[in-house]
Amino acid sequence: MNILFVMYDQLRFDYLSCAGHPTLQTPHFDRVAKMGVRFTKAYVQSPICGASRMSYYTGRYVSSHGAQWNGFPLRVGEITLGDHLRQAGMACWLLGKTHMKADAKGMARLGLSPDSVIGARQAECGFDAWARDDGLWGQGPDGFYDAKRSPYNEYLKSKGYDGENPWADYANAGVEGDQMASGWMFENADKPANIREEDSETPWLTSQAIDFINQAKGPWCAHVSFIKPHWPYIVPAPYHAMYGTEDIQPVQRDDRELENPHPVLAAYHDIKVADAFRKQEVRDKVIPAYMGLIKQCDDQLGRLLDHLEATDRMKDTMIVLTSDHGDYLGDHWLGEKDFFHEASVKVPMIIYDPRAEADATRGSTCDALVEAIDVAATCVDAAGGDVADHILEGRSLLPWLHGKCPKNWRQVVISEYDYSATPRAAALGVCPRDARMFMVFDGRWKLIHFEGGFRPMLFDLQCDPDEFVDLGDDPAYAGEIAVMYEHLAAWGRRMSQRVTMSDADIDANRGRSARKGILPFLVDGSEVPDALTEKYRGPVRQDYTPD
């Protein structure tokens, strides 16, 4: 079997028609949902691109793999999805974005050349790269944001788009008179990108995926990782005009959220993107463009599905659709992601298993608490490998796909966020080690813990599904807070760093030293079988003791 692991960047869980969006129709996402299972309570391990993706790729919590922010290197030697799959006999390829930074110091320390097979995999999150393109080719006074070569930019140049950076000049800019209208400015979000639609980012990567599939010999896993609908919020025609202000859903925010807010939340209210999304004119331009980007993603997903059907590969290809985090779009007086409301930390998760064992669940939804780290374990399980649960902290979702309820399924989901690299830490006077927060959610109660001496936040999503009322400083909820802290403490005590020895290894090794002659603490030897003391019994061959 093959695995098509598709990730969309910054795609909200509720911006799909199968998830209930009333005006944005996504028939191809819906098509996969009808073939498989849509998980309705899927949460990422961090609401920021890099840390979230490293959790997807390692199957481990953020505090386990340590790459806690964009640009924080994933330490050399961290075992990844590609490592697990190759051990199970499955190739693992990257097409698109990872947002991963290589641990150059660690590689140099171990003498790993990035030109070697092992070094290249270390530098690419364990994947073999078919077309690595992180998709943010910003350029300013100090040069490019990303110094790597952009295969997408090279493609645009081959198509006749001029200049050093056609990604910025054409794919992510419109036209105003005779001037570029950059997609970096929200005011330009309603303009069509100045590019032929078939040359824009999402179709380009889809074509790369089709080319990969055409030449691939199984079994393979292809991680197709789209940059969109992530900002810049600008999309080519005809998608720029498919939606208007009448398609925008009411903003989910309440004045109560601004009344004596938690200090950390207040710091996030007081930033540029939050201020922008408080303006209705910004939402009126950005959200239709965001919806157009999603519609284009859906159409290109349709291209991929049609190709699988036409080449008779649908019957032996598992499909995973998900996102690295959501997008506030003005909800809770916020923009972007970076906090733990549902709009940010909850993601779409749809999985199609082509095997007969999954027939009973096709077209169903699953309300179990699911974490992003479950994807790696699921892929390894689907590939026929052993899920190394001393390394992989997620759990396989195959039982749910096959109509079974796994024993002792998790009671809570955990997400972490390290904001030490942001101006919020300095504004709050929090040192880098304390600029961290944790979410624990049991399906009803959502606790957010902050290091640095701040009180917690608490939401009751049963009575307050919009998460408008913070109960964290209400003494009446001390009991609920204590229970959630117990969950967080139990998670904090997990065994997470013993990655070189499995429980089975330990069980198998227990007592082996005795069979190799290590026999401490015996009184007369009768405590153990004679075979263990045989080498230590018998006549003296030479006597060197003093007379």
C-alpha positions as CSV (number, residue, x, y, z in Angstrom):
1,M,0.0,0.0,0.0
2,N,1.0,3.6,-0.6
3,I,0.3,6.7,1.5
4,L,-0.5,10.2,0.2
5,F,0.0,12.5,3.2
6,V,-1.4,15.9,2.2
7,M,-1.0,18.9,4.4
8,Y,-2.4,22.4,3.8
9,D,-0.9,25.4,5.6
10,Q,-3.1,27.4,7.9
11,L,-6.4,25.7,6.9
12,R,-9.1,26.1,9.5
13,F,-11.0,23.0,10.6
14,D,-14.4,24.6,9.8
15,Y,-13.6,26.0,6.3
16,L,-14.8,22.8,4.5
17,S,-18.3,22.0,3.4
18,C,-18.1,18.6,5.0
19,A,-17.3,20.4,8.3
20,G,-20.4,22.6,7.9
21,H,-19.2,25.7,6.2
22,P,-22.4,27.1,4.6
23,T,-21.0,29.0,1.6
24,L,-17.6,27.4,0.8
25,Q,-18.2,24.2,-1.1
26,T,-15.2,21.7,-1.1
27,P,-16.5,18.7,-3.0
28,H,-13.2,16.9,-3.2
29,F,-12.4,17.2,0.5
30,D,-16.0,15.9,0.9
31,R,-15.2,13.1,-1.5
32,V,-12.4,11.8,0.6
33,A,-14.6,12.2,3.7
34,K,-17.2,10.0,2.0
35,M,-14.6,7.4,1.3
36,G,-13.0,7.5,4.7
37,V,-13.4,8.9,8.2
38,R,-13.4,12.6,9.2
39,F,-12.0,13.1,12.7
40,T,-13.9,16.0,14.3
41,K,-11.6,16.6,17.3
42,A,-8.1,16.7,15.9
43,Y,-5.6,19.0,17.6
44,V,-2.0,20.0,16.7
45,Q,0.8,19.9,19.2
46,S,1.6,23.5,18.7
47,P,-0.3,26.4,17.0
48,I,2.8,27.5,15.0
49,C,4.1,26.2,11.7
50,G,7.5,24.8,12.5
51,A,6.8,23.3,15.9
52,S,3.6,21.7,14.7
53,R,5.2,20.2,11.6
54,M,8.1,18.7,13.6
55,S,5.5,17.0,15.8
56,Y,3.8,15.6,12.7
57,Y,7.1,14.4,11.3
58,T,8.5,12.9,14.5
59,G,5.3,11.7,16.0
60,R,6.4,13.4,19.2
61,Y,5.3,16.2,21.5
62,V,7.1,19.6,21.1
63,S,8.9,19.3,24.4
64,S,10.2,15.9,23.3
65,H,11.7,16.9,19.9
66,G,12.7,20.4,21.1
67,A,12.1,22.3,17.8
68,Q,9.7,24.7,19.5
69,W,9.6,27.7,17.1
70,N,10.0,28.5,13.4
71,G,13.7,28.2,12.6
72,F,14.6,26.2,15.8
73,P,16.6,23.3,14.3
74,L,15.3,19.7,14.7
75,R,18.2,18.2,16.5
76,V,20.4,15.8,14.6
77,G,19.5,12.1,15.1
78,E,15.8,12.7,15.9
79,I,13.9,9.8,14.5
80,T,11.3,10.8,12.0
81,L,8.5,9.4,10.0
82,G,10.8,8.6,7.1
83,D,13.1,6.6,9.3
84,H,10.2,4.5,10.7
85,L,8.7,3.9,7.2
86,R,12.0,3.0,5.6
87,Q,12.5,0.4,8.4
88,A,9.1,-1.0,7.4
89,G,10.1,-1.1,3.7
90,M,8.4,2.0,2.5
91,A,10.1,5.0,0.8
92,C,9.2,8.5,2.1
93,W,9.3,11.5,-0.1
94,L,8.7,15.3,0.4
95,L,6.9,17.5,-2.1
96,G,6.5,21.1,-0.8
97,K,7.0,22.6,2.6
98,T,8.4,21.4,5.9
99,H,9.5,24.7,7.5
100,M,12.3,22.6,9.0
101,K,15.8,24.0,9.7
102,A,18.6,21.5,9.8
103,D,20.8,21.2,12.9
104,A,24.0,22.3,11.1
105,K,26.1,22.3,14.3
106,G,25.0,18.8,15.2
107,M,25.6,17.5,11.7
108,A,29.1,19.1,11.7
109,R,29.8,17.6,15.1
110,L,29.1,14.1,13.8
111,G,30.8,14.7,10.4
112,L,27.6,14.4,8.4
113,S,27.8,16.0,5.0
114,P,24.5,17.5,3.7
115,D,25.6,16.0,0.3
116,S,25.4,12.4,1.7
117,V,22.2,10.4,1.7
118,I,22.1,10.4,5.5
119,G,23.0,14.1,5.7
120,A,20.4,15.1,3.2
121,R,17.7,13.2,5.1
122,Q,18.8,14.8,8.3
123,A,18.4,18.2,6.6
124,E,15.0,17.4,5.3
125,C,13.1,16.0,8.3
126,G,14.0,12.5,7.3
127,F,12.4,12.7,3.9
128,D,13.9,12.2,0.5
129,A,13.2,15.5,-1.3
130,W,11.4,15.4,-4.6
131,A,10.6,19.1,-4.6
132,R,11.4,21.0,-1.4
133,D,9.8,24.4,-1.5
134,D,8.9,26.2,1.8
135,G,6.9,28.8,-0.2
136,L,7.7,32.1,1.6
137,W,10.2,33.7,-0.8
138,G,10.2,37.1,0.9
139,Q,13.0,39.6,-0.1
140,G,14.0,42.7,1.7
141,P,17.0,45.0,2.4
142,D,18.9,42.1,4.0
143,G,18.2,39.7,1.2
144,F,15.9,36.7,1.0
145,Y,14.0,35.3,4.0
146,D,14.9,31.8,2.8
147,A,18.4,31.4,1.3
148,K,17.6,28.1,-0.3
149,R,16.9,27.8,-4.0
150,S,13.2,27.9,-4.8
151,P,12.2,25.3,-7.4
152,Y,8.9,27.1,-7.8
153,N,10.7,30.4,-8.6
154,E,12.8,28.5,-11.2
155,Y,9.6,27.1,-12.7
156,L,8.1,30.6,-13.0
157,K,11.2,31.8,-14.7
158,S,11.1,28.9,-17.2
159,K,7.5,30.0,-18.0
160,G,8.6,33.5,-18.8
161,Y,7.9,35.4,-15.6
162,D,10.8,37.8,-15.3
163,G,12.8,39.2,-12.4
164,E,14.8,37.7,-9.5
165,N,11.7,36.8,-7.4
166,P,8.6,36.1,-9.5
167,W,7.0,34.4,-6.5
168,A,6.7,37.9,-5.0
169,D,6.3,39.9,-8.2
170,Y,3.6,37.7,-9.9
171,A,2.3,34.7,-7.9
172,N,1.7,36.9,-4.8
173,A,1.0,40.3,-6.2
174,G,-1.8,41.9,-8.2
175,V,-1.8,44.9,-10.4
176,E,-2.8,48.5,-9.6
177,G,-2.6,50.7,-12.6
178,D,1.0,50.1,-13.8
179,Q,2.2,49.1,-10.3
180,M,2.6,45.8,-8.5
181,A,0.0,45.4,-5.7
182,S,1.8,43.2,-3.3
183,G,-0.2,40.4,-1.5
184,W,1.7,41.4,1.6
185,M,-0.8,44.3,2.0
186,F,-4.2,43.2,3.0
187,E,-5.8,46.0,0.9
188,N,-4.8,44.0,-2.2
189,A,-6.3,40.7,-1.2
190,D,-9.4,41.3,-3.4
191,K,-7.2,41.6,-6.6
192,P,-6.4,38.7,-8.8
193,A,-2.8,37.6,-8.6
194,N,-0.9,38.6,-11.7
195,I,-0.3,35.0,-12.8
196,R,-1.9,32.4,-15.0
197,E,-3.9,30.2,-12.7
198,E,-2.2,27.0,-13.9
199,D,1.2,28.5,-13.0
200,S,0.2,29.4,-9.4
201,E,1.6,27.6,-6.4
202,T,-1.1,25.1,-5.7
203,P,-1.4,23.8,-9.3
204,W,2.4,23.7,-9.6
205,L,2.8,21.4,-6.5
206,T,-0.1,19.3,-7.6
207,S,1.7,18.7,-11.0
208,Q,4.8,17.8,-9.1
209,A,2.8,15.3,-7.1
210,I,1.3,13.8,-10.3
211,D,4.8,13.5,-11.8
212,F,6.0,11.8,-8.7
213,I,3.2,9.3,-8.6
214,N,3.7,8.5,-12.3
215,Q,7.2,7.3,-11.7
216,A,6.9,6.0,-8.2
217,K,7.4,2.3,-7.5
218,G,5.7,1.2,-4.3
219,P,5.4,1.1,-1.5
220,W,5.8,4.8,-1.0
221,C,4.7,7.6,1.2
222,A,4.5,11.1,-0.5
223,H,4.1,14.0,1.8
224,V,2.5,16.7,-0.4
225,S,2.7,19.9,1.6
226,F,0.9,22.9,0.2
227,I,1.8,26.5,1.2
228,K,-1.7,27.7,0.8
229,P,-4.1,28.9,2.1
230,H,-1.4,30.5,4.2
231,W,-0.8,34.2,3.6
232,P,-0.1,36.3,1.5
233,Y,-3.8,36.2,1.0
234,I,-4.0,36.7,-2.7
235,V,-5.3,34.2,-5.3
236,P,-5.4,34.2,-9.1
237,A,-8.5,34.5,-11.2
238,P,-11.2,33.2,-11.2
239,Y,-10.8,32.3,-7.5
240,H,-10.3,35.9,-6.4
241,A,-14.0,36.7,-7.3
242,M,-15.7,33.5,-6.3
243,Y,-16.7,34.8,-2.8
244,G,-17.8,38.1,-1.5
245,T,-18.8,39.7,1.8
246,E,-22.1,37.9,1.8
247,D,-20.1,34.6,2.2
248,I,-18.2,35.7,5.3
249,Q,-19.3,34.0,8.4
250,P,-20.1,36.2,11.5
251,V,-16.9,36.9,13.5
252,Q,-16.7,34.9,16.7
253,R,-15.6,37.5,19.3
254,D,-17.2,39.1,22.3
255,D,-16.6,42.3,24.2
256,R,-16.2,40.2,27.4
257,E,-12.9,38.9,26.0
258,L,-11.5,42.5,26.3
259,E,-12.7,43.0,29.8
260,N,-9.7,42.4,32.2
261,P,-8.2,39.8,29.8
262,H,-5.5,37.4,30.9
263,P,-2.1,39.3,30.6
264,V,-0.7,36.9,27.9
265,L,-3.9,37.0,25.8
266,A,-3.9,40.8,26.2
267,A,-0.4,40.9,24.8
268,Y,-1.6,39.0,21.7
269,H,-4.5,41.4,21.4
270,D,-2.0,44.2,21.2
271,I,-0.2,43.2,18.0
272,K,-0.3,44.4,14.4
273,V,-2.2,41.4,12.9
274,A,-4.8,41.5,15.7
275,D,-5.4,45.2,15.1
276,A,-5.7,44.7,11.4
277,F,-8.3,41.9,11.7
278,R,-10.4,44.1,14.0
279,K,-11.1,46.2,10.9
280,Q,-14.1,45.0,9.0
281,E,-12.7,46.3,5.8
282,V,-9.7,43.9,6.3
283,R,-11.9,40.9,6.9
284,D,-14.1,41.9,3.9
285,K,-11.0,41.6,1.6
286,V,-9.0,38.8,3.2
287,I,-11.6,36.2,4.0
288,P,-13.0,35.9,0.4
289,A,-9.4,35.6,-0.8
290,Y,-8.8,32.9,1.9
291,M,-11.9,31.1,0.7
292,G,-10.7,31.4,-2.9
293,L,-7.4,29.8,-1.9
294,I,-9.2,26.9,-0.2
295,K,-11.4,26.5,-3.3
296,Q,-8.3,26.3,-5.5
297,C,-6.8,23.7,-3.1
298,D,-10.0,21.7,-3.3
299,D,-10.0,21.8,-7.1
300,Q,-6.4,20.7,-7.2
301,L,-7.1,17.9,-4.7
302,G,-9.7,16.8,-7.3
303,R,-6.9,16.6,-9.9
304,L,-4.9,14.4,-7.6
305,L,-7.9,12.1,-6.8
306,D,-8.9,11.9,-10.5
307,H,-5.3,10.9,-11.3
308,L,-5.3,8.2,-8.7
309,E,-8.5,6.9,-10.1
310,A,-7.3,7.0,-13.7
311,T,-4.1,5.2,-12.9
312,D,-5.9,2.6,-10.8
313,R,-4.0,3.7,-7.7
314,M,-6.9,4.7,-5.5
315,K,-7.4,1.1,-4.5
316,D,-4.0,0.8,-2.9
317,T,-3.3,4.4,-1.7
318,M,-4.2,5.6,1.8
319,I,-5.0,9.4,1.8
320,V,-4.4,11.7,4.8
321,L,-5.7,15.3,4.6
322,T,-4.8,17.7,7.4
323,S,-3.3,21.1,8.3
324,D,-0.5,22.4,10.5
325,H,-2.8,24.8,12.4
326,G,-5.8,27.1,11.8
327,D,-6.3,30.9,11.3
328,Y,-8.1,33.3,13.6
329,L,-9.3,35.7,10.8
330,G,-10.5,38.1,13.5
331,D,-12.1,35.6,15.8
332,H,-11.4,36.4,19.5
333,W,-10.0,39.8,18.4
334,L,-7.0,38.0,17.0
335,G,-5.3,37.2,13.6
336,E,-3.0,34.5,12.5
337,K,-2.6,31.6,15.0
338,D,-0.4,31.4,18.1
339,F,-3.0,30.7,20.8
340,F,-5.3,27.8,21.8
341,H,-8.8,28.7,20.7
342,E,-10.4,26.2,18.5
343,A,-9.9,28.4,15.4
344,S,-6.1,28.1,15.8
345,V,-5.3,24.7,17.5
346,K,-8.0,22.5,16.0
347,V,-7.4,21.2,12.4
348,P,-9.2,19.1,9.7
349,M,-8.2,15.5,9.7
350,I,-9.7,13.1,7.1
351,I,-8.2,9.6,6.4
352,Y,-9.2,7.2,3.7
353,D,-8.0,3.6,4.0
354,P,-8.6,1.6,0.8
355,R,-8.5,-1.8,2.4
356,A,-11.6,-3.9,3.1
357,E,-11.2,-3.6,6.8
358,A,-12.2,0.0,6.6
359,D,-15.4,-0.6,4.6
360,A,-17.7,-0.3,7.7
361,T,-16.6,3.2,8.5
362,R,-16.7,4.9,5.1
363,G,-18.4,8.2,5.2
364,S,-18.4,8.4,9.0
365,T,-17.1,10.8,11.6
366,C,-15.1,10.0,14.7
367,D,-15.4,12.2,17.8
368,A,-12.4,10.7,19.6
369,L,-9.7,13.1,20.8
370,V,-7.0,12.9,18.2
371,E,-3.6,14.5,18.1
372,A,-1.4,15.4,15.1
373,I,1.3,13.0,16.3
374,D,-1.2,10.2,15.6
375,V,-0.5,10.6,11.9
376,A,3.0,9.2,12.1
377,A,1.9,6.1,14.1
378,T,-1.0,5.6,11.7
379,C,1.3,5.7,8.7
380,V,3.8,3.2,10.2
381,D,0.9,0.9,11.2
382,A,-0.6,1.1,7.7
383,A,2.9,0.3,6.2
384,G,3.0,-2.9,8.2
385,G,5.7,-1.7,10.6
386,D,5.9,-1.9,14.3
387,V,4.8,1.3,16.0
388,A,7.7,2.0,18.3
389,D,5.8,3.4,21.2
390,H,8.9,4.3,23.2
391,I,9.7,6.8,20.4
392,L,6.3,7.6,18.7
393,E,4.2,9.3,21.3
394,G,1.1,9.3,19.1
395,R,-1.2,6.3,18.6
396,S,-2.4,4.6,15.4
397,L,-5.8,5.6,14.2
398,L,-6.3,2.4,12.2
399,P,-8.5,0.9,14.9
400,W,-10.9,3.8,14.5
401,L,-10.8,3.5,10.7
402,H,-11.6,-0.2,11.0
403,G,-14.5,0.3,13.3
404,K,-12.8,-0.7,16.5
405,C,-12.6,1.3,19.8
406,P,-9.0,1.1,21.0
407,K,-8.5,0.3,24.7
408,N,-7.5,3.1,27.0
409,W,-7.8,5.9,24.4
410,R,-6.5,9.2,25.6
411,Q,-8.6,11.3,27.9
412,V,-7.0,14.6,26.9
413,V,-5.1,16.3,24.1
414,I,-2.0,18.4,24.7
415,S,-0.7,21.4,22.8
416,E,2.4,23.5,23.7
417,Y,3.5,27.0,22.6
418,D,6.9,28.6,23.2
419,Y,6.6,32.3,22.5
420,S,10.2,33.2,23.7
421,A,11.2,34.3,20.3
422,T,8.4,36.8,20.0
423,P,8.1,40.4,21.2
424,R,5.3,39.3,23.5
425,A,7.9,37.7,25.9
426,A,9.8,40.9,26.3
427,A,6.6,43.0,26.6
428,L,5.4,40.7,29.4
429,G,8.9,40.7,31.1
430,V,9.1,36.9,30.8
431,C,12.5,35.3,30.4
432,P,12.9,32.9,27.4
433,R,12.7,29.8,29.6
434,D,9.4,30.8,31.1
435,A,7.8,32.1,27.9
436,R,5.8,28.9,27.4
437,M,2.2,27.8,27.6
438,F,0.4,24.5,27.6
439,M,-3.1,23.5,26.6
440,V,-4.9,20.5,28.1
441,F,-8.4,19.7,26.7
442,D,-10.7,16.8,27.7
443,G,-13.4,17.5,25.2
444,R,-15.2,19.9,27.5
445,W,-12.8,21.7,29.7
446,K,-9.8,23.5,28.2
447,L,-7.1,24.6,30.6
448,I,-4.3,26.8,29.5
449,H,-1.3,26.9,31.8
450,F,1.4,29.7,31.6
451,E,4.9,29.5,33.0
452,G,6.2,32.7,34.5
453,G,3.8,33.0,37.4
454,F,0.6,33.8,35.5
455,R,-2.8,32.4,36.5
456,P,-4.4,29.7,34.2
457,M,-7.2,30.2,31.8
458,L,-10.2,27.9,31.7
459,F,-13.0,27.4,29.2
460,D,-16.1,25.3,29.4
461,L,-16.8,24.3,25.8
462,Q,-20.0,22.6,26.7
463,C,-21.6,25.7,28.1
464,D,-19.5,28.2,26.2
465,P,-18.6,26.6,22.8
466,D,-17.4,29.9,21.4
467,E,-14.8,30.2,24.2
468,F,-15.8,33.8,25.2
469,V,-15.7,33.4,29.0
470,D,-12.4,32.7,30.8
471,L,-13.1,31.0,34.1
472,G,-9.5,30.7,35.2
473,D,-9.8,33.2,38.0
474,D,-13.2,32.1,39.3
475,P,-12.8,30.3,42.6
476,A,-16.0,28.3,41.8
477,Y,-14.0,26.3,39.2
478,A,-11.1,25.4,41.4
479,G,-12.1,21.8,41.3
480,E,-12.2,21.6,37.5
481,I,-8.8,23.4,37.3
482,A,-7.3,20.9,39.7
483,V,-8.5,18.0,37.7
484,M,-7.1,19.5,34.5
485,Y,-3.8,20.2,36.2
486,E,-3.7,16.5,37.2
487,H,-4.0,15.6,33.6
488,L,-1.2,18.0,32.7
489,A,1.0,16.6,35.5
490,A,0.4,13.0,34.4
491,W,1.4,14.0,30.8
492,G,4.5,15.8,32.2
493,R,5.6,12.6,33.9
494,R,5.4,10.6,30.7
495,M,8.4,8.5,29.6
496,S,9.6,10.5,26.6
497,Q,13.4,10.3,26.3
498,R,14.2,6.6,26.4
499,V,14.2,6.3,22.7
500,T,17.0,3.7,22.2
501,M,15.4,1.0,24.3
502,S,11.8,-0.3,23.9
503,D,9.9,-2.0,26.7
504,A,10.3,-5.2,24.7
505,D,14.1,-4.7,24.7
506,I,14.1,-4.2,28.4
507,D,11.9,-7.3,29.1
508,A,14.2,-9.4,26.8
509,N,17.4,-8.2,28.5
510,R,16.1,-8.6,32.1
511,G,18.2,-11.3,33.8
512,R,20.6,-11.8,30.9
513,S,23.6,-10.5,32.9
514,A,23.2,-13.5,35.3
515,R,23.6,-15.9,32.4
516,K,26.9,-14.1,31.6
517,G,28.3,-14.5,35.0
518,I,27.2,-11.3,36.8
519,L,25.9,-12.7,40.1
520,P,26.0,-10.1,42.9
521,F,24.5,-10.4,46.3
522,L,24.5,-14.2,46.7
523,V,24.9,-15.7,50.1
524,D,26.0,-19.3,49.1
525,G,24.9,-19.6,45.5
526,S,21.8,-21.7,46.2
527,E,19.6,-18.8,45.3
528,V,20.1,-19.3,41.6
529,P,20.1,-22.3,39.3
530,D,23.3,-24.4,39.3
531,A,24.0,-23.5,35.6
532,L,24.6,-19.9,36.6
533,T,27.3,-20.8,39.1
534,E,28.9,-23.6,37.1
535,K,31.8,-21.5,35.9
536,Y,32.6,-20.5,39.5
537,R,32.7,-24.1,40.9
538,G,35.3,-26.9,40.7
539,P,38.8,-27.8,41.9
540,V,41.5,-25.2,42.2
541,R,43.9,-25.5,39.3
542,Q,46.7,-23.3,40.8
543,D,46.9,-22.0,44.4
544,Y,48.5,-18.6,44.9
545,T,47.1,-17.9,48.4
546,P,49.7,-17.4,51.2
547,D,50.6,-20.5,53.3
